[in-house]
Amino acid sequence: MKRPGKERPRDRVLTPEEIRRFWAATEVESPPIRAAFRLRLLTAQRGGEVLSMRWRDVDLETRWWVIPGEFAKNGLSHRVPLDAQAGSILEELCDWLELRIEEINVLRAKKHLEPKVFSDWVFPSRWYADEPLEWTRKATGRLKDLSDLDFRPHDLRRTAASLMTGAGTPRVVVQKILNHVETGVTAVYDRYSYDMEKRVALDVWGRQGAVILANEQATPKVLAFSRV
């Protein structure tokens, strides 16, 4: 069969107004779904990597999330700094999940059933706490309808990356945040982690996002990134 046409990569980037509409739409979702979508925008990570997040890989005190190579699309382990808002989202979700498991176990005790244990998955499957949530298609449909936006979840990652670059974050730092595979001689010899630069960039993006959600005008500011 002849190919129907040449595939073109999407270049959809949400505007500030669309970001506000998306964020408002997530408010009516359950805490896990709301957190999953918001973290995709705040961390700029892939959907599958967010959904496969485990509590053992998250340090809420130092605000670091390690994505093991087995869950990363490119097979490479990746350290993601969490800005204050992303950290708060995870703390609130953890509290909600703990309360939820307590409520479930009260009902199970009345039926003389074994108690459920707290899942290591941040986003456990609705029916199987020992498996992560795999699909959010229905939730995506609800968010598109409620926000009246034509978007795909991956657009959130592109939006975060584009706005970070627009705010002055060097492209190499954004590339590190996205965990894109590098090629060439430089990739072989440059083993610097860029942890500090990633932290600064995602903290700035978090503040920029807060300004957008507050519907305020941010003053463009180019930041100086250096290794110190």
N, C-alpha and C positions, 0 to 999 in steps of 0.2 A: 504494500500500500504506500502511496505517496504521503509524505508528511503533510499535515494540514497547513503548516506554516512554521516559520522560524520562531523558536521560543525566545522571548525577550525577558531578561531579568527584571523583576519588579524594582521600581525606584520610589515606592510609596513611603513618604515621610509625613507623619501626622503634624498638623499645625498646632500651635498652642491652644487654640480653641477646641480642636479635636481631641487633644490630650485631656482637656478638662471634661469633655463629654464622655470619653472613654473611662476616666477615673470615676466620674459620678455614676456611670452605669455599673461599675464593679461593686458599688456600695450595697446593692440588693442581693448580691451573691452570697453563698455560704462562706464563712471565714477561710476555709482552705482554697476554694476557687478564687475568691477575691485576692488572697495573698499570692497565689501562683501567678496571676496575671499582672499584678502590680510589681512583683519581683522581676518579672521578665522585662518590664520597662526600666526599673531602677538599676538592675545589674547588667543589662544588655546581654544576658546569656540565652542560650538556645532553650526552646521549650522542653525538650526531652531531658536536658541537663537539670533544669529547674525541678521538673516533676520527679526526678530520681534523687533529689536531695535527701541526705540522711542526717539525723541529729548528730551522729558521731563525727560527721564531717564539718559541723558548724561550731564555731567558738563564738558565742554571743558576748563574751566578756571582752575579747580583743577584736571582735567583729571581722572574722575571717571565715570564708567558706572554701573548702578544698574540694574540687571536683576530681575524683579518682579517674585515672585513664580509662577504666572499664566503662565509665558513664559518659566520657567526653566523645564527641563525634569523631575527632581526629585521633583518639586513643592516647592523647597526651594529658597528663595530670595538670591541673590548672588551679591557681589560687586566686580567689575573687574577694576583694575587700568589700565589706558591707557598710554603706553609709548609715547615718543615724536612723533615717526613716526605715531602711530595709531591716536594720536590727530590731527596731520597734515592732515591725510587722511580724517578724519571726517570734519575738517574745510573746506578743499577744496571741499568736496562733498556738504556741506551745501551751499557754495558760488555757486556751479554749479546748484544746485536745485533751488535756489532763482532766478538765471538768467534765468533758463529754464521756471519757472512759469511766469516770466515777459514776455518772448517771446510768450508763449502760450496765455496769456491774451491779448496781443496786437492783435493777430489773432482772438481771441474770440470777442473782442470789435468790430472789423470790421464786424463780423457776427451778432452783437447785441445779443451775448450770455452772460450769467452770468459768471463772472470771477471765475477761479479756486482758491482755497485757498491752502496755503503752507501746505503740509501734515505733521502730527506729526510723521509719520513713516519715519525712516531714509532711508529705502528701499521700497518705495511705489510700488504697483503693476503698471505695465505699463498702464493699462486701468482704474484702480480704485484707485485714490489717497487716499481713505479712507480705503484701505486694504493693508497689507504688501505683498511684494513679497513672494511667497511660494515655487517655484521650480526654480532650476538653472541647470536642467539636460542638456538642450541644450548648455548652456554656458560651463558646464563641458566637454561635448563632443568636443566643439571647442578648449578648452584649452588642452585637451589630444592630439588632432590632431596636434595643432600648436607646442606644446612643445615636442611631440613625447614621452610622458610619460604614463605609465600605472599606474594611480593613481585614488583614490577616494577622494572626498573632506574631508572625515573624517580622511584621512591619514595626512592632514595638522595639525590637533589637536594632533595626535599621534607624529608627527615629532617635534612639538614645545615642547611637554611634555618630549620627550626623550632627546632632545638637552639641555633642561633646567636641567634635572637630570645629564646629562653628564658634564655640566658646573659647577656642585657642588651644585645646589639647592637641599635642603633636600626633600625627597619624600613626607613628610607630607605637605610641602608648595605647591608642584606641585599638590597634591591631593586637596588642598584648592582652587587652581586656577582652576582646572577642575570641581570643585563643585561636587565631588563624595560623595555619602552617606557613612557616617561612622557608624560602628556598635560597640557594646560592651560598657563596663562601661566607658571607656575613653571618648567616644563620648557623653555620657550623662553629664559628669562633665566638660569637656573642652569646655568652651564657648568663648575662646579667638578668636578674629576676624581674626588674621593673616594678617591684612591689610598692615602693614608695610613690612612684609616679602613678601607678594604678589607683592607689589610695587617694591621692590628691585629686585625680581626675573624676573618680566616682563620688567623692565628697562634693566637689564643685557641681557635678551633674545633679546630685541630690538637692543642693541648694537652688540650682537653676530650676529644677522641677517644682520645688516648693513655691518659687516665685510665680511660675506659670500657673500652678493650681490656685494661687491666691489672686490670679488675674491682675498682676502688677507688671509694670514695665521694668525690665532689668536693664541696667547699664552694661553694654558690652564691655568685656574686660578680657584682655589677652594675658594669660598666665605664663610665668617663666618656669620652665621645668629644668631642674638640674640634678645631677647626682652628687649628694653630699652625705 
